[in-house]
């Protein structure tokens, strides 16, 4: 599948897809739509410098790719949103207009490490997204300072647990206990989860014992350029 590449500030950005591992649904074809430079390296340094207008243009491009991934392969995509584009009501409304371009269920991720609008404004935005058929995720949970407030006061559907919380859990049983309690808390709040950055079988097995069921990481699936996607291979990896 080929779509136009995103050109910005002298760089060319390509879309990659990374499948989630869902132990409760081996037919699940959900994952994250990522951005990489032409050489496959992270586009974070480039994207972090974009203006709000450029971020909105990037979002439109990602949604076009997401629509094609669903149409061609039945894949459901999650994509990261720069929190700055939803701080002000004017650009938040523009974001909601663009989100309507998504043909199918999309998960929009908002990172814990950057400011969000007030809980009232954010939850109103989340309701609008749900009315469109989408869901909202709290990304990078565990890396910021406001995690508990975001977890309890903001009505996210999904919590993406950052790998910083899983580092060395095979050596530190106290961290595993905390993760087990975190899983109980997420479940008690009726939220779903994805544990990010799973890179070893030992860590994966420990996370399963802590109660987690949905995972993302190089152990399970590497990000793939969407031009090279092989759905049969993805299904094999999921099972």
C-alpha positions in Angstrom: 0.0 0.0 0.0 1.4 3.3 -1.0 0.3 6.8 0.1 2.0 10.2 -0.2 4.8 10.8 2.2 4.6 13.7 4.7 7.1 16.3 3.9 7.9 19.0 6.5 10.9 21.2 7.2 13.1 19.4 4.7 12.4 16.0 6.1 10.2 13.1 4.8 8.1 11.2 7.3 6.8 7.7 6.6 4.0 5.8 8.4 4.8 2.6 10.3 2.5 0.2 12.1 3.1 -1.8 15.3 0.6 -4.5 16.2 -0.6 -4.9 19.8 -0.6 -8.4 21.4 -4.0 -9.1 22.9 -4.1 -12.3 24.9 -7.9 -12.2 25.2 -8.5 -11.7 21.4 -6.1 -13.5 19.1 -8.0 -12.1 16.1 -7.4 -8.5 17.2 -5.8 -6.4 14.6 -5.2 -3.2 16.5 -2.0 -1.3 16.9 -0.2 2.1 16.8 0.4 4.1 13.7 3.9 5.6 14.2 6.0 8.1 12.3 9.5 7.5 11.2 12.0 9.3 9.0 12.9 7.8 5.6 15.8 6.0 7.1 13.6 4.3 9.7 14.7 6.4 12.6 12.3 8.1 15.0 10.8 11.3 13.8 10.3 12.6 17.3 12.9 15.4 17.1 11.4 16.8 13.9 7.8 16.4 15.0 8.4 18.0 18.5 9.3 21.2 16.7 6.2 21.5 14.5 3.8 24.3 14.8 0.1 23.6 15.7 -0.8 24.1 12.1 1.8 21.6 11.0 0.6 19.2 13.7 -2.9 19.4 12.3 -1.7 18.8 8.8 0.2 15.7 10.2 -2.9 14.5 11.8 -4.9 14.7 8.5 -2.1 12.7 6.9 -2.1 10.0 9.6 -5.9 9.7 9.4 -5.7 9.2 5.6 -3.2 6.4 6.2 -5.4 4.9 9.0 -8.4 4.9 6.7 -6.4 3.0 4.1 -5.1 0.5 6.6 -8.6 -0.3 7.7 -9.9 -0.5 4.1 -7.1 -2.7 2.8 -6.3 -4.8 5.9 -9.0 -4.3 8.6 -6.5 -2.7 10.9 -7.6 -0.4 13.7 -5.1 2.3 14.5 -4.1 4.3 17.5 -2.2 7.6 16.9 -0.4 10.1 19.1 -1.8 13.6 19.3 0.3 16.6 20.4 -1.5 18.0 23.4 -0.8 21.6 22.4 -3.4 21.3 19.6 -6.2 20.8 22.1 -5.3 23.4 24.7 -7.1 26.3 23.1 -10.8 25.9 22.1 -10.3 27.1 18.6 -7.6 24.5 17.7 -9.5 21.9 19.7 -12.5 22.4 17.5 -10.3 22.1 14.4 -8.9 18.8 15.8 -12.5 17.5 16.3 -13.3 18.5 12.7 -10.3 16.6 11.4 -11.1 13.5 13.6 -14.4 13.2 11.7 -12.4 12.3 8.6 -11.6 8.9 10.2 -13.7 6.3 8.5 -13.5 3.8 11.4 -12.8 3.6 15.1 -9.5 5.4 15.9 -7.8 5.8 19.3 -6.3 9.2 19.9 -3.4 9.2 22.4 -2.6 12.1 24.7 0.6 12.0 26.6 0.9 12.3 30.3 4.0 14.4 30.0 2.3 17.5 28.5 -0.4 19.7 29.8 -4.1 18.9 29.0 -7.1 21.2 29.0 -9.1 21.2 32.2 -10.9 18.0 33.0 -14.2 19.6 32.1 -13.0 20.6 28.7 -11.1 17.4 28.1 -14.0 15.2 29.0 -16.3 17.2 26.7 -13.8 16.6 23.9 -13.6 12.9 24.7 -17.4 12.7 24.6 -17.4 14.3 21.1 -14.8 11.8 20.0 -16.9 8.9 21.3 -19.9 10.2 19.5 -17.8 9.9 16.3 -17.0 6.3 17.3 -13.5 6.9 18.5 -11.7 6.3 21.8 -9.1 8.2 23.9 -5.9 6.9 25.5 -3.6 8.3 28.2 -0.2 7.7 26.8 3.2 7.4 28.6 1.5 6.8 32.0 4.1 6.7 34.7 6.4 9.3 33.2 4.7 12.5 34.3 3.8 14.1 37.6 0.0 14.2 37.3 -0.7 10.6 36.6 -3.3 10.0 39.4 -5.3 13.1 38.5 -5.3 12.2 34.9 -6.3 8.6 35.8 -9.2 9.6 38.0 -10.5 12.9 36.8 -10.0 12.5 33.0 -12.3 10.1 31.3 -9.8 8.2 29.2 -10.9 4.9 27.7 -7.4 3.3 27.7 -4.2 3.7 29.8 -0.9 3.0 28.0 1.6 2.1 30.7 5.1 3.4 29.9 8.0 1.0 30.0 9.7 3.2 32.7 7.3 1.4 35.1 8.4 -2.1 33.9 12.2 -1.6 33.8 14.0 -4.2 36.1 10.7 -5.8 37.3 12.5 -9.1 37.0 15.0 -7.9 39.7 12.6 -5.7 41.8 9.6 -7.6 43.1 8.3 -4.4 44.8 7.8 -2.9 41.3 5.9 -5.9 40.2 3.6 -5.5 43.2 3.0 -1.9 42.3 2.2 -2.9 38.7 -0.3 -5.5 40.0 -2.0 -2.8 42.0 -2.0 -0.5 39.0 -3.7 -3.1 37.0 -6.4 -3.5 39.6 -6.9 0.3 39.7 -7.2 0.5 35.9 -9.7 -2.3 35.9 -11.7 -0.8 38.8 -12.0 2.5 36.8 -13.4 0.4 33.9 -10.5 1.4 31.6 -8.6 -0.8 29.2 -4.8 -0.9 29.0 -1.8 -1.4 26.8 1.7 -2.0 28.4 4.4 -0.4 26.2 8.0 -1.3 25.6 7.9 -5.0 26.2 11.2 -6.3 25.0 11.9 -9.6 26.8 10.0 -12.8 27.5 10.8 -12.7 31.2 9.2 -9.2 31.5 6.3 -10.3 29.4 5.6 -13.3 31.6 5.8 -11.2 34.8 3.4 -8.6 33.4 0.9 -11.4 32.6 1.2 -12.6 36.2 0.4 -9.0 37.3 -2.8 -9.2 35.4 -2.0 -7.4 32.2 -3.4 -8.7 28.9 -2.5 -6.2 26.1 1.0 -5.4 25.1 3.2 -3.4 22.7 6.9 -3.9 22.1 9.7 -5.2 20.0 9.4 -8.7 21.6 6.0 -9.1 20.1 6.1 -7.0 16.9 8.5 -4.5 15.3 7.2 -1.3 13.7 6.7 -2.1 10.0 6.5 0.5 7.1 2.9 0.3 6.0 4.1 -0.2 2.4 5.5 -3.6 3.6 2.6 -4.8 5.7 1.9 -8.5 5.5 -1.4 -9.2 7.3 -1.0 -13.0 7.3 2.3 -12.5 9.2 0.6 -10.1 11.6 -2.1 -12.7 12.4 0.5 -15.4 12.9 2.4 -13.1 15.4 -0.8 -12.3 17.2 -1.6 -16.0 17.8 
